[in-house]
Amino acid sequence: MCTLLLFDQVEDPGQLTDLAAARPDLFAGLVLRLRDFLALSDLRSPREADDVELSPEEVETLRALGYVE
């Protein structure tokens, strides 16, 4: 389980003040949107890397970024 926090990144770019308790309406709405997003995405069951077909250009880009050898 993870802890969800709410920050105003414009007013608090250092993320020092958690606004979840001060803005329960906003926080609850965002949590619901996150739950719905995760339910519709592959994030809950990530695919194995072997399932992905990459072009030679994509492999080279990943190599240049240090993601593959």
RAVEN-V175396 format. One record per residue. N is the residue number from 1. RES is the residue in three letters. SS is DSSP state (H for helix, E for strand, C for the rest). BURIAL is 1 if it has 16 or more other ideal C-beta (glycine too) atoms within 10 Angstrom, else 0. Layout:
n-><N/N>
res-><RES/RES>
ss-><SS/SS>
burial-><BURIAL/BURIAL>
//
This chain:
n-><1/2/3/4/5/6/7/8/9/10/11/12/13/14/15/16/17/18/19/20/21/22/23/24/25/26/27/28/29/30/31/32/33/34/35/36/37/38/39/40/41/42/43/44/45/46/47/48/49/50/51/52/53/54/55/56/57/58/59/60/61/62/63/64/65/66/67/68/69>
res-><MET/CYS/THR/LEU/LEU/LEU/PHE/ASP/GLN/VAL/GLU/ASP/PRO/GLY/GLN/LEU/THR/ASP/LEU/ALA/ALA/ALA/ARG/PRO/ASP/LEU/PHE/ALA/GLY/LEU/VAL/LEU/ARG/LEU/ARG/ASP/PHE/LEU/ALA/LEU/SER/ASP/LEU/ARG/SER/PRO/ARG/GLU/ALA/ASP/ASP/VAL/GLU/LEU/SER/PRO/GLU/GLU/VAL/GLU/THR/LEU/ARG/ALA/LEU/GLY/TYR/VAL/GLU>
ss-><C/C/C/C/C/C/C/C/C/C/C/C/C/C/C/C/C/C/C/C/C/C/C/H/H/H/H/H/H/H/H/H/H/H/H/H/H/H/H/H/C/H/H/H/C/C/C/C/H/H/H/C/C/C/C/H/H/H/H/H/H/H/H/H/C/C/C/C/C>
burial-><0/0/0/0/0/1/0/0/0/0/0/0/0/0/0/0/0/0/0/1/0/0/0/0/0/0/1/0/0/0/0/0/0/0/0/0/0/0/0/0/0/0/0/0/0/0/0/0/0/0/0/0/0/0/0/0/0/0/0/0/0/0/0/0/0/0/0/0/0>
//
